């Protein structure tokens, strides 16, 4: 049995009520729920929240909210793995046949159902603890620069000052959208970024952190361009 767990706490500060704020006319969390439903991957779609208003929106979209998340797992510093493990422990009381859980972020409007399907297939084929969405950096990280308190510039890796971009190793980063994981990996707290994880690569134009009002505006513009491209 496979389940989706969507963490969605109510205390977002930089974008108030972020998880249920309308994004291009649709509550943000509704997009994640609908994509999970469209994928056909899941026996249950569960939202883990500490907020009753978020719970109401989630239920209206057809997701389950069988518990309210405790305060100690709902602050700014709580990592993803303990939140998913908490939900799994609750669900295993009445659904002992759970084998895999996919953590889907509530703010993932560029995720598509095919991404979930392909990542699930990779998880099965590879036997990995986790499979998560990632994309490549647009610029070589080996040539990144830092600014000190006086505004002076230095390179993180000055040995690559004159190395050609095409000769540098490509680097990737987490897309912040979803994480397929084995039940045991979540419950034992295994790290997501490890040698026994695999990635589902996504194009950069479908990856955008949404943490600030500026991020939100950019993401809506990105979505409008993607939809025009499909038209």
N, CA and C of each residue as an Amber inpcrd file, in Angstrom:
protein
   693
   0.8410000  -1.1990000   0.0000000   0.0000000   0.0000000   0.0000000
   0.8750000   1.2470000   0.0000000   0.4830000   2.2260000  -0.7880000
   1.2260000   3.4740000  -0.8940000   0.3290000   4.6410000  -0.4650000
   0.9160000   5.5380000   0.3170000   0.1500000   6.6900000   0.7860000
   0.9120000   7.9750000   0.4870000   0.1660000   9.0480000   0.3190000
   0.7450000  10.3840000   0.1980000   0.5240000  11.1130000   1.5180000
   1.5570000  11.7870000   1.9860000   1.4580000  12.6050000   3.1930000
   1.8520000  14.0230000   2.8080000   0.9400000  14.9640000   2.9980000
   1.1700000  16.3590000   2.6200000   1.2740000  17.2020000   3.8910000
   2.4810000  17.6140000   4.2840000   2.6260000  18.4730000   5.4650000
   2.1720000  19.8950000   5.1400000   1.3990000  20.5000000   6.0360000
   0.8930000  21.8510000   5.7690000   0.5690000  22.5330000   7.0910000
   1.5740000  23.1230000   7.6890000   1.3200000  23.7990000   8.9660000
   0.7070000  25.1750000   8.7200000   0.1030000  25.7300000   9.7600000
  -0.6270000  26.9840000   9.5940000   0.1670000  28.2340000   9.9040000
   1.4080000  28.0980000  10.3400000   2.1310000  29.2590000  10.8600000
   3.0880000  29.9330000   9.9170000   2.8530000  29.9000000   8.6270000
   3.7510000  30.5610000   7.6840000   3.8030000  32.0600000   7.9570000
   5.0240000  32.6000000   8.0620000   5.1840000  34.0110000   8.4380000
   5.4410000  34.9080000   7.2380000   6.3270000  34.4940000   6.3210000
   6.6750000  35.3810000   5.2070000   5.5350000  35.5130000   4.2030000
   4.7620000  34.4410000   4.0320000   3.5520000  34.5010000   3.2010000
   2.4130000  33.9700000   4.0690000   1.7020000  34.8330000   4.7690000
   0.6430000  34.3680000   5.6720000  -0.3860000  33.4870000   4.9630000
  -0.7480000  32.3880000   5.6370000  -1.7320000  31.4240000   5.1410000
  -1.3100000  30.8500000   3.7840000  -0.0140000  30.7040000   3.5980000
   0.5510000  30.2950000   2.3060000  -0.0940000  29.0330000   1.7530000
  -0.3230000  28.0480000   2.6030000  -0.7650000  26.7460000   2.1120000
  -2.1840000  26.7450000   1.5520000  -2.9880000  27.7350000   1.9300000
  -4.3500000  27.7950000   1.3870000  -4.6160000  29.0920000   0.6300000
  -3.6030000  29.9130000   0.4870000  -3.7510000  31.1430000  -0.3040000
  -3.9900000  30.7630000  -1.7660000  -4.9230000  31.4390000  -2.4600000
  -5.1630000  31.1090000  -3.8650000  -3.9280000  31.3730000  -4.7210000
  -3.5200000  30.3650000  -5.4420000  -2.4060000  30.4760000  -6.3870000
  -2.9930000  30.3240000  -7.7820000  -2.9580000  31.4050000  -8.5540000
  -3.6140000  31.4160000  -9.8680000  -5.0590000  30.9350000  -9.7380000
  -5.7220000  31.3760000  -8.6630000  -7.1410000  31.1110000  -8.4830000
  -7.5090000  29.8470000  -7.7430000  -6.5260000  29.0290000  -7.3710000
  -6.7990000  27.7550000  -6.6940000  -5.9960000  27.6930000  -5.4010000
  -6.5990000  27.2930000  -4.2720000  -5.8110000  27.1810000  -3.0410000
  -4.5510000  26.3540000  -3.2810000  -3.4240000  26.8570000  -2.8060000
  -2.1450000  26.2200000  -3.1130000  -2.1490000  24.7300000  -2.8000000
  -2.6110000  24.3490000  -1.6240000  -2.5750000  22.9340000  -1.2450000
  -3.4690000  22.0850000  -2.1500000  -4.5250000  22.6920000  -2.6860000
  -5.4240000  21.9440000  -3.5690000  -4.6910000  21.4340000  -4.7940000
  -3.7040000  22.1860000  -5.2690000  -2.9430000  21.7530000  -6.4400000
  -2.1660000  20.4670000  -6.1440000  -1.5530000  20.4000000  -4.9650000
  -0.8110000  19.1880000  -4.6010000  -1.7490000  18.0050000  -4.4270000
  -2.8880000  18.2300000  -3.7950000  -3.8560000  17.1480000  -3.5950000
  -4.3600000  16.6270000  -4.9390000  -4.7140000  17.5340000  -5.8280000
  -5.2470000  17.1200000  -7.1300000  -4.2110000  16.3650000  -7.9590000
  -2.9600000  16.8030000  -7.9050000  -1.9080000  16.1080000  -8.6510000
  -1.7010000  14.7020000  -8.1000000  -1.7310000  14.5750000  -6.7780000
  -1.6160000  13.2500000  -6.1630000  -2.7700000  12.3520000  -6.5960000
  -3.9720000  12.9060000  -6.6230000  -5.1360000  12.1320000  -7.0590000
  -5.0040000  11.7070000  -8.5160000  -4.5730000  12.6260000  -9.3660000
  -4.4510000  12.3430000 -10.8000000  -3.4130000  11.2600000 -11.0860000
  -2.4040000  11.1420000 -10.2330000  -1.3400000  10.1690000 -10.4700000
  -1.8250000   8.7310000 -10.3500000  -2.8490000   8.4970000  -9.5280000
  -3.3320000   7.1420000  -9.3010000  -2.3630000   6.2790000  -8.5020000
  -1.3630000   6.9050000  -7.8870000  -0.3300000   6.1480000  -7.1690000
  -0.7390000   5.7320000  -5.7610000  -1.7570000   6.4160000  -5.1990000
  -1.9410000   6.3370000  -3.7580000  -3.2640000   5.6900000  -3.3440000
  -3.1620000   4.8720000  -2.3000000  -4.3560000   4.3040000  -1.6820000
  -5.0110000   5.3060000  -0.7350000  -4.1980000   6.1720000  -0.1440000
  -4.7120000   7.2160000   0.7360000  -3.8970000   8.4790000   0.5270000
  -4.5620000   9.6290000   0.6100000  -3.8880000  10.9300000   0.5470000
  -4.2250000  11.6570000   1.8400000  -3.1970000  11.8910000   2.6500000
  -3.3900000  12.4050000   4.0020000  -2.6620000  13.7380000   4.1650000
  -3.3290000  14.7010000   4.7650000  -2.7210000  15.9940000   5.0680000
  -2.3970000  16.0470000   6.5540000  -1.1560000  16.3930000   6.8590000
  -0.7070000  16.5640000   8.2470000  -0.6410000  18.0550000   8.5380000
  -1.5760000  18.5360000   9.3540000  -1.6320000  19.9620000   9.6500000
  -1.9920000  20.1910000  11.1110000  -1.6560000  21.3680000  11.5980000
  -2.0310000  21.7880000  12.9460000  -3.1600000  22.8100000  12.8940000
  -3.7140000  23.0460000  11.7060000  -4.6070000  24.1680000  11.4660000
  -5.9510000  23.6700000  10.9300000  -7.0220000  24.0270000  11.5980000
  -8.3380000  23.5190000  11.2130000  -8.8200000  24.0910000   9.8830000
  -8.4560000  25.3260000   9.5780000  -8.8660000  25.9040000   8.2920000
  -8.1980000  25.1650000   7.1300000  -6.9090000  24.8510000   7.2840000
  -6.2220000  24.0580000   6.2650000  -6.8830000  22.6910000   6.1440000
  -7.2340000  22.1100000   7.2890000  -7.8890000  20.8060000   7.2790000
  -9.1980000  20.8390000   6.4990000  -9.9700000  21.9100000   6.6600000
 -11.2470000  22.0260000   5.9520000 -11.0360000  22.0940000   4.4320000
 -10.0440000  22.8720000   3.9990000  -9.7510000  22.9680000   2.5680000
  -9.3120000  21.6090000   2.0370000  -8.4610000  20.9260000   2.7940000
  -7.9640000  19.6130000   2.3630000  -9.1040000  18.6080000   2.2340000
  -9.9800000  18.5720000   3.2130000 -11.1240000  17.6410000   3.1560000
 -12.0310000  17.9560000   1.9790000 -12.2260000  19.2520000   1.6890000
 -13.0750000  19.6450000   0.5650000 -12.4940000  19.1590000  -0.7660000
 -11.1730000  18.9670000  -0.8080000 -10.5090000  18.4660000  -2.0170000
 -10.4420000  16.9460000  -2.0690000 -10.9580000  16.2900000  -1.0320000
 -10.9830000  14.8310000  -1.0330000  -9.8400000  14.1630000  -0.2960000
  -8.9920000  14.9490000   0.3800000  -7.9060000  14.3730000   1.1760000
  -8.4130000  14.0410000   2.5700000  -7.6890000  13.1730000   3.2500000
  -8.0040000  12.8240000   4.6350000  -7.2070000  13.7160000   5.5840000
  -7.8370000  14.0670000   6.7020000  -7.1270000  14.7410000   7.7930000
  -7.5310000  14.0260000   9.0800000  -6.9390000  12.8570000   9.3530000
  -7.3850000  12.0300000  10.4730000  -6.8750000  12.4810000  11.8370000
  -5.9930000  13.4990000  11.8510000  -5.4480000  14.0010000  13.1190000
  -4.9810000  15.4270000  12.9060000  -4.8120000  16.1660000  13.9650000
  -4.1570000  17.4640000  13.9130000  -2.7530000  17.2950000  14.4810000
  -1.7820000  17.8140000  13.7700000  -0.3870000  17.6380000  14.1560000
  -0.0890000  18.3860000  15.4580000   0.6620000  17.7710000  16.3870000
   0.9720000  18.4320000  17.6520000   1.8840000  19.6420000  17.4730000
   1.8060000  20.5750000  18.4190000   2.5540000  21.8350000  18.3240000
   4.0500000  21.6180000  18.2360000   4.5570000  20.5940000  18.9180000
   6.0070000  20.3750000  18.9160000   6.5450000  19.9370000  17.5570000
   5.6520000  19.5730000  16.6330000   6.0670000  19.2140000  15.2750000
   5.5680000  20.2350000  14.2500000   5.2420000  21.4440000  14.7210000
   4.6160000  22.4200000  13.8260000   5.3040000  23.7840000  13.8480000
   6.5680000  23.8350000  14.2950000   7.2530000  25.1280000  14.3020000
   8.1650000  25.2730000  13.0870000   8.8880000  26.3960000  13.0350000
   9.7360000  26.7060000  11.8810000  10.9360000  25.7730000  11.7390000
  11.2660000  25.0550000  12.8040000  12.5220000  24.3040000  12.8260000
  12.3330000  22.7930000  12.6900000  11.0990000  22.3330000  12.6080000
  10.8570000  20.8920000  12.5340000  11.1780000  20.3770000  11.1370000
  12.0890000  19.4070000  11.0070000  12.4080000  18.8620000   9.6860000
  11.2680000  18.0090000   9.1430000  11.3990000  17.6420000   7.8750000
  10.3590000  16.8770000   7.1970000  10.2380000  15.4500000   7.7200000
  11.3710000  14.7690000   7.9290000  11.3330000  13.3430000   8.2680000
  10.5180000  13.0690000   9.5380000  10.7130000  13.8010000  10.6480000
   9.8910000  13.5280000  11.8380000   8.3950000  13.7610000  11.6150000
   8.0500000  14.7240000  10.7670000   6.6380000  14.9920000  10.4810000
   6.0130000  13.8060000   9.7510000   6.7160000  13.2760000   8.7630000
   6.2050000  12.1230000   8.0200000   6.1650000  10.8940000   8.9260000
   7.2020000  10.7140000   9.7450000   7.2270000   9.5630000  10.6630000
   6.0540000   9.6190000  11.6340000   5.7310000  10.7990000  12.1330000
   4.5910000  10.9500000  13.0390000   3.2950000  10.5290000  12.3450000
   3.1040000  10.9970000  11.1160000   1.8900000  10.6370000  10.3720000
   1.8350000   9.1350000  10.1230000   2.9630000   8.5500000   9.7520000
   3.0060000   7.1150000   9.4850000   2.6370000   6.3070000  10.7270000
   3.1910000   6.6770000  11.8610000   2.8980000   5.9410000  13.0980000
   1.4060000   5.9830000  13.4110000   0.7880000   7.1310000  13.1740000
  -0.6510000   7.2440000  13.4020000  -1.4140000   6.3500000  12.4350000
  -1.0590000   6.4020000  11.1630000  -1.7930000   5.6630000  10.1410000
  -1.5960000   4.1570000  10.2490000  -0.4480000   3.7290000  10.7320000
  -0.1800000   2.2940000  10.8400000  -1.0830000   1.6080000  11.8680000
  -1.7060000   2.3890000  12.7250000  -2.6300000   1.8010000  13.7050000
  -3.8190000   1.1390000  13.0300000  -4.2800000   1.7220000  11.9000000
  -5.4350000   1.1210000  11.2210000  -5.1180000   0.6800000   9.7920000
  -3.8820000   0.9590000   9.3400000  -3.4890000   0.5490000   7.9810000
  -2.1050000  -0.0840000   8.0460000  -1.9980000  -1.2930000   8.5890000
  -0.6680000  -1.8930000   8.7990000   0.0530000  -2.2970000   7.5210000
  -0.6430000  -2.3170000   6.3940000  -0.0160000  -2.7950000   5.1530000
   0.7200000  -1.6920000   4.3790000   0.8800000  -0.5210000   4.9690000
   1.6160000   0.5530000   4.2890000   3.0560000   0.1100000   4.0360000
   3.5050000   0.2860000   2.7940000   4.8830000  -0.0540000   2.4310000
   5.7070000   1.1840000   2.0860000   5.0900000   2.1330000   1.3840000
   5.8050000   3.3300000   0.9330000   4.9590000   4.5650000   1.2240000
   5.6380000   5.6540000   1.5230000   4.9560000   6.9280000   1.7430000
   5.6610000   8.0060000   0.9360000   4.8820000   8.8130000   0.2520000
   5.4260000   9.9170000  -0.5130000   5.0500000  11.2210000   0.1760000
   6.0580000  11.9260000   0.6450000   5.8300000  13.2570000   1.2080000
   5.7290000  14.2430000   0.0520000   4.6060000  14.9070000  -0.0550000
   4.3850000  15.8990000  -1.1090000   4.2120000  17.2580000  -0.4410000
   5.0120000  18.2070000  -0.8350000   4.8820000  19.5350000  -0.2390000
   3.6110000  20.2210000  -0.7390000   3.0110000  21.0030000   0.1500000
   1.7730000  21.7050000  -0.1930000   2.0220000  22.7980000  -1.2240000
   3.2570000  23.2900000  -1.2910000   3.5950000  24.3720000  -2.2210000
   4.4280000  23.8080000  -3.3700000   3.8130000  22.9930000  -4.1920000
   4.4990000  22.3740000  -5.3320000   3.6330000  22.4850000  -6.5850000
   3.3340000  23.7230000  -7.0250000   2.3780000  23.8790000  -8.1340000
   2.8910000  23.4160000  -9.4910000   4.2000000  23.1780000  -9.6130000
   4.7440000  22.7540000 -10.9060000   4.9410000  21.2390000 -10.9850000
   4.6470000  20.5440000  -9.9220000   4.6980000  19.0810000  -9.9340000
   3.5640000  18.5460000 -10.8020000   3.8640000  17.5000000 -11.5600000
   2.8530000  16.8630000 -12.4000000   2.6510000  15.4200000 -11.9620000
   1.4930000  14.8890000 -12.2990000   1.2040000  13.5110000 -11.9080000
   2.2250000  12.5440000 -12.4900000   2.7200000  12.8340000 -13.6960000
   3.7060000  11.9520000 -14.3210000   5.0140000  11.9300000 -13.5320000
   5.3450000  13.0360000 -12.8800000   6.5430000  13.0580000 -12.0310000
   6.4110000  12.0390000 -10.9040000   5.2600000  12.0100000 -10.2690000
   5.0340000  11.0640000  -9.1780000   5.0700000   9.6270000  -9.6780000
   4.4790000   9.3970000 -10.8370000   4.4490000   8.0400000 -11.4030000
   5.8630000   7.5660000 -11.7370000   6.6320000   8.4060000 -12.4140000
   7.9860000   8.0130000 -12.8090000   8.8970000   7.8380000 -11.6070000
   8.7610000   8.6870000 -10.6100000   9.5890000   8.5610000  -9.4150000
   9.2270000   7.3020000  -8.6290000   7.9450000   6.9670000  -8.5980000
   7.5120000   5.7290000  -7.9370000   8.1290000   4.5260000  -8.6380000
   8.1110000   4.5260000  -9.9620000   8.6970000   3.4300000 -10.7190000
  10.1920000   3.3100000 -10.4420000  10.8860000   4.4460000 -10.3600000
  12.3130000   4.4290000 -10.0550000  12.5680000   3.8720000  -8.6600000
  11.7200000   4.2290000  -7.7120000  11.8780000   3.7100000  -6.3510000
  11.7560000   2.1960000  -6.3270000  10.7990000   1.6660000  -7.0780000
  10.6050000   0.2170000  -7.1220000  11.7940000  -0.4670000  -7.7880000
  12.2440000   0.0800000  -8.9270000  13.3520000  -0.5380000  -9.6790000
  14.6700000  -0.4910000  -8.9070000  14.9130000   0.6150000  -8.2380000
  16.2190000   0.8230000  -7.6140000  16.3220000   0.2360000  -6.2050000
  15.1710000   0.0900000  -5.5340000  15.2090000  -0.3440000  -4.1440000
  15.7730000   0.7050000  -3.2070000  15.8150000   1.9680000  -3.6600000
  16.3830000   3.0500000  -2.8550000  15.5140000   3.3560000  -1.6400000
  16.1500000   3.9390000  -0.6300000  15.3800000   4.3880000   0.5340000
  14.4440000   5.5260000   0.1440000  14.9530000   6.4580000  -0.6790000
  14.1640000   7.6170000  -1.0950000  14.4030000   7.9020000  -2.5760000
  13.3840000   8.4730000  -3.2100000  13.5130000   9.0700000  -4.5400000
  12.8610000  10.4470000  -4.4540000  13.6050000  11.4750000  -4.8310000
  13.0590000  12.8280000  -4.7070000  13.3180000  13.6330000  -5.9680000
  12.5440000  14.6990000  -6.1420000  12.6750000  15.5670000  -7.3070000
  13.8840000  16.4760000  -7.1520000  14.6390000  16.6350000  -8.2400000
  15.8130000  17.5040000  -8.2400000  15.9780000  18.1270000  -9.6050000
  16.7830000  19.1690000  -9.6620000  17.1370000  19.7950000 -10.9290000
  18.5770000  20.2610000 -10.8660000  19.1310000  20.6700000 -12.0130000
  20.5320000  21.0740000 -12.0350000  20.6780000  22.5730000 -11.8110000
  21.8400000  22.9730000 -11.2650000  22.1460000  24.3870000 -11.1070000
  22.4400000  24.9930000 -12.4860000  21.9950000  26.2190000 -12.7300000
  22.2320000  26.8340000 -14.0360000  23.6480000  27.3780000 -14.2000000
  24.4120000  27.4470000 -13.1020000  25.7640000  28.0050000 -13.1360000
  26.6700000  27.0940000 -12.3190000  27.9270000  26.9050000 -12.7160000
  28.8120000  26.0020000 -11.9690000  28.9940000  26.4480000 -10.5180000
  28.6490000  25.5870000  -9.5710000  28.7880000  25.9610000  -8.1610000
  30.2500000  26.0820000  -7.7630000  31.1510000  25.4530000  -8.5060000
  32.5700000  25.5330000  -8.1900000  33.1260000  26.9480000  -8.4030000
  32.3910000  27.7770000  -9.1270000  32.8470000  29.1450000  -9.3930000
  31.9830000  30.1660000  -8.6610000  31.3290000  29.7340000  -7.6060000
  30.5260000  30.6560000  -6.7920000  31.4400000  31.6300000  -6.0460000
  30.9190000  32.8150000  -5.7770000  31.6900000  33.8270000  -5.0520000
  30.9960000  34.1830000  -3.7430000  31.7770000  34.6890000  -2.8220000
  31.2360000  35.1740000  -1.5470000  31.5510000  36.6550000  -1.4070000
  30.7210000  37.3510000  -0.6330000  30.9440000  38.7500000  -0.2720000
  31.1130000  38.8330000   1.2270000  32.2000000  39.4610000   1.7060000
  32.3730000  39.5900000   3.1530000  31.6440000  40.8360000   3.6420000
  31.8150000  41.1600000   4.9220000  31.0620000  42.2660000   5.5140000
  31.4360000  43.6230000   4.9160000  32.5810000  43.6870000   4.2470000
  32.9980000  44.9270000   3.5940000  32.6400000  44.9490000   2.1090000
  31.9680000  43.8910000   1.6560000  31.6000000  43.8110000   0.2600000
  32.7100000  43.3250000  -0.6420000  33.8030000  42.8350000  -0.0380000
  34.9080000  42.3320000  -0.8460000  34.6040000  40.9280000  -1.3660000
  35.0840000  40.6550000  -2.5620000  34.7570000  39.4290000  -3.2810000
  35.8750000  38.4000000  -3.1470000  35.4720000  37.1330000  -2.9540000
  36.4230000  36.0200000  -3.0380000  35.6750000  34.8060000  -3.5540000
  36.4170000  33.8660000  -4.1120000  35.8070000  32.6460000  -4.6330000
  35.7900000  31.5740000  -3.5540000  34.7270000  30.7610000  -3.5660000
  34.6790000  29.6180000  -2.6700000  35.7520000  28.5960000  -3.0620000
  35.9660000  28.4230000  -4.3480000  36.9700000  27.4780000  -4.8420000
  37.8610000  28.1970000  -5.8670000  38.8140000  28.9870000  -5.3830000
  39.6440000  29.7800000  -6.3020000  40.4590000  28.9470000  -7.2810000
  40.6450000  27.6500000  -6.9800000  41.3920000  26.7970000  -7.9060000
  40.6670000  26.6310000  -9.2460000  39.3740000  27.0160000  -9.2800000
  38.6160000  26.8980000 -10.5250000  38.4030000  28.2520000 -11.2060000
  39.2390000  29.2180000 -10.8610000  39.1280000  30.5580000 -11.4490000
  39.1130000  30.5130000 -12.9720000  39.9770000  29.6940000 -13.5540000
  40.0900000  29.6690000 -15.0160000  39.6180000  28.3620000 -15.6410000
  39.0070000  27.4890000 -14.8350000  38.5050000  26.2280000 -15.3790000
  37.2860000  26.4890000 -16.2660000  37.2660000  25.8850000 -17.4210000
  36.1180000  26.0590000 -18.3120000  34.8580000  25.4340000 -17.7020000
  33.7400000  26.0870000 -17.9050000  32.4800000  25.5920000 -17.3320000
  32.1980000  24.1540000 -17.7430000  32.4800000  23.8230000 -19.0100000
  32.1660000  22.4800000 -19.5030000  33.0740000  21.4050000 -18.8990000
  34.1420000  21.8300000 -18.2130000  35.0480000  20.8730000 -17.5830000
  34.7390000  20.6570000 -16.1050000  33.7480000  21.3620000 -15.5950000
  33.3740000  21.2350000 -14.1820000  32.2160000  20.2620000 -14.0220000
  32.2180000  19.5440000 -12.9280000  31.1660000  18.5650000 -12.6590000
  29.8210000  19.2540000 -12.4710000  28.7840000  18.7130000 -13.1040000
  27.4380000  19.2590000 -12.9510000  26.9460000  19.0230000 -11.5330000
  26.2570000  20.0070000 -10.9670000  25.7060000  19.8930000  -9.6160000
  24.1920000  20.0330000  -9.6680000  23.5360000  19.4470000  -8.6750000
  22.0760000  19.4030000  -8.6360000  21.5790000  19.8400000  -7.2570000
  20.3120000  20.2190000  -7.2020000  19.7290000  20.5600000  -5.9030000
  18.3020000  20.0270000  -5.8060000  17.8820000  19.8180000  -4.5800000
  16.5310000  19.3610000  -4.2770000  15.5190000  20.3460000  -4.8470000
  14.4970000  19.8370000  -5.5090000  13.4720000  20.7060000  -6.0880000
  12.4000000  21.1130000  -5.0780000  12.4040000  20.4920000  -3.9000000
  11.4330000  20.8590000  -2.8690000   9.9980000  20.5730000  -3.2570000
   9.7610000  19.3950000  -3.8630000   8.4090000  19.0710000  -4.3140000
   7.8730000  17.7820000  -3.6940000   8.6240000  16.6750000  -3.8240000
   8.1260000  15.4200000  -3.2550000   9.2910000  14.4880000  -2.9400000
   8.9990000  13.5130000  -2.0500000   9.9990000  12.5550000  -1.5920000
   9.3250000  11.2020000  -1.3990000   9.5250000  10.2930000  -2.3460000
   9.0830000   8.9210000  -2.1390000  10.0250000   8.2630000  -1.1370000
   9.4850000   7.5230000  -0.1720000  10.3510000   6.8620000   0.7970000
   9.7800000   5.5440000   1.2830000  10.6730000   4.6020000   1.5670000
  10.2480000   3.3520000   2.1800000   9.7420000   3.6340000   3.5940000
   8.7580000   2.8870000   4.0150000   8.2130000   3.0590000   5.3610000
   9.3210000   3.0150000   6.3980000  10.2080000   2.0290000   6.2830000
  11.2600000   1.8520000   7.2850000  12.2290000   3.0320000   7.2810000
  12.4750000   3.6170000   6.1150000  13.3890000   4.7570000   6.0370000
  12.8290000   5.9550000   6.8140000  11.5310000   6.2300000   6.6210000
  10.9080000   7.3300000   7.3630000  10.9130000   7.0590000   8.8660000
  10.5150000   5.8460000   9.2380000  10.3440000   5.5400000  10.6630000
  11.6580000   5.4870000  11.4230000  12.7220000   5.1080000  10.7440000
  14.0260000   5.0400000  11.4210000  14.8230000   6.3250000  11.2620000
  14.2640000   7.3120000  10.5840000  14.9120000   8.6120000  10.4780000
  16.1100000   8.6470000   9.5520000  16.1330000   7.7860000   8.5360000
  17.2530000   7.8130000   7.6020000  17.2890000   9.1530000   6.8640000
  18.4740000   9.6940000   6.6140000  18.5630000  10.9790000   5.9010000
  18.1360000  10.8310000   4.4440000  17.4670000  11.8420000   3.9330000
  17.0000000  11.7950000   2.5530000  18.1660000  11.9010000   1.5730000
  19.1290000  12.7450000   1.8890000  20.2600000  12.9430000   0.9820000
  21.3850000  11.9950000   1.3710000  21.3950000  10.8360000   0.7560000
  22.3990000   9.8230000   1.0780000  22.6920000   8.9950000  -0.1600000
  23.6700000   8.0900000  -0.0340000  24.0670000   7.2630000  -1.1800000
  22.9880000   6.2730000  -1.5810000  22.0040000   6.0190000  -0.7020000
  20.9320000   5.0930000  -1.0530000  19.6560000   5.8340000  -1.4500000
  19.8320000   7.0410000  -1.9660000  18.7190000   7.8010000  -2.5270000
  18.9530000   7.9870000  -4.0210000  17.8690000   8.2100000  -4.7450000
  17.9430000   8.4780000  -6.1750000  17.1120000   9.7300000  -6.4670000
  17.3250000  10.3130000  -7.6630000  16.5920000  11.5370000  -7.9850000
  15.7800000  11.3760000  -9.2650000  14.6570000  12.0420000  -9.2750000
  13.8470000  12.2150000 -10.4850000  14.1490000  13.6160000 -10.9890000
  14.8670000  13.7110000 -12.1040000  15.2900000  15.0170000 -12.6040000
  14.1340000  15.7650000 -13.2700000  14.0660000  17.0500000 -12.9670000
  13.0350000  17.9160000 -13.5230000  13.6870000  19.0910000 -14.2350000
  13.0380000  19.6580000 -15.2450000  13.5900000  20.8460000 -15.9070000
  13.5320000  22.0500000 -14.9710000  14.4790000  22.9470000 -15.1310000
  14.5560000  24.1000000 -14.2270000  13.3010000  24.9710000 -14.2740000
  12.6490000  25.0230000 -15.4500000  11.5010000  25.9250000 -15.5580000
  10.2920000  25.4320000 -14.7630000  10.3810000  24.2250000 -14.1810000
   9.3060000  23.7440000 -13.3180000   9.7650000  23.6060000 -11.8680000
  10.7750000  24.3700000 -11.5000000  11.2740000  24.3310000 -10.1190000
  11.3720000  25.7550000  -9.5980000  10.7060000  26.0250000  -8.4680000
  10.7380000  27.3640000  -7.8850000  10.3920000  27.2700000  -6.3990000
  11.3070000  27.6810000  -5.5350000  10.9740000  27.8170000  -4.1210000
   9.9460000  28.9260000  -3.9670000   8.9990000  28.7410000  -3.0500000
   7.9840000  29.7660000  -2.8170000   7.9880000  30.0960000  -1.3320000
   8.9110000  30.9800000  -0.9520000   9.0980000  31.3250000   0.4520000
   8.7990000  32.7880000   0.7490000   8.8250000  33.6350000  -0.2650000
   8.6040000  35.0690000  -0.0810000   7.5310000  35.5500000  -1.0470000
   6.9650000  36.7400000  -0.8070000   5.9840000  37.2850000  -1.7690000
   6.5640000  37.4060000  -3.1760000   7.8620000  37.7240000  -3.2850000
   8.4920000  37.8210000  -4.6040000   8.5390000  36.4570000  -5.2860000
   8.8470000  35.4060000  -4.5000000   8.8310000  34.0420000  -5.0380000
   7.4370000  33.6990000  -5.5620000   6.4320000  34.0700000  -4.7920000
   5.0460000  33.7600000  -5.1640000   4.6860000  34.4130000  -6.4980000
   5.0290000  35.6930000  -6.6160000   4.7180000  36.4190000  -7.8500000
   5.4460000  35.7900000  -9.0320000   6.7180000  35.4490000  -8.8430000
   7.4730000  34.8330000  -9.9280000   6.8830000  33.4890000 -10.3200000
   6.4590000  32.7120000  -9.3250000   5.8860000  31.3920000  -9.6130000
   4.5910000  31.5170000 -10.4110000   3.7590000  32.5130000 -10.0860000
   2.5270000  32.6990000 -10.8520000   2.8390000  33.0960000 -12.3000000
   3.8690000  33.9130000 -12.4760000   4.2740000  34.2810000 -13.8340000
   4.7890000  33.0600000 -14.5920000   5.5750000  32.2380000 -13.9020000
   6.0850000  31.0130000 -14.5170000   4.9380000  30.1100000 -14.9550000
   3.9320000  29.9610000 -14.0820000   2.7970000  29.1070000 -14.4140000
   2.0460000  29.6330000 -15.6330000   1.8640000  30.9440000 -15.7020000
   1.1290000  31.5070000 -16.8500000   1.8900000  31.2510000 -18.1560000
   3.2260000  31.3070000 -18.1070000   4.0250000  31.0520000 -19.3010000
   3.9570000  29.5760000 -19.6930000   3.9920000  28.6880000 -18.6900000
   3.8990000  27.2570000 -18.9710000   2.5540000  26.9310000 -19.6040000
   1.4780000  27.5340000 -19.0930000   0.1520000  27.2450000 -19.6270000
   0.0080000  27.8010000 -21.0410000   0.6260000  28.9560000 -21.3280000
   0.5940000  29.4970000 -22.6940000   1.3530000  28.5750000 -23.6360000
   2.4550000  28.0080000 -23.1310000   3.2660000  27.1100000 -23.9460000
   2.4740000  25.8670000 -24.3290000   1.6230000  25.4110000 -23.4050000
   0.8270000  24.2020000 -23.6670000  -0.3350000  24.4860000 -24.6130000
  -0.7850000  25.7250000 -24.6470000  -1.9770000  26.0890000 -25.4400000
  -1.6980000  25.9820000 -26.9520000
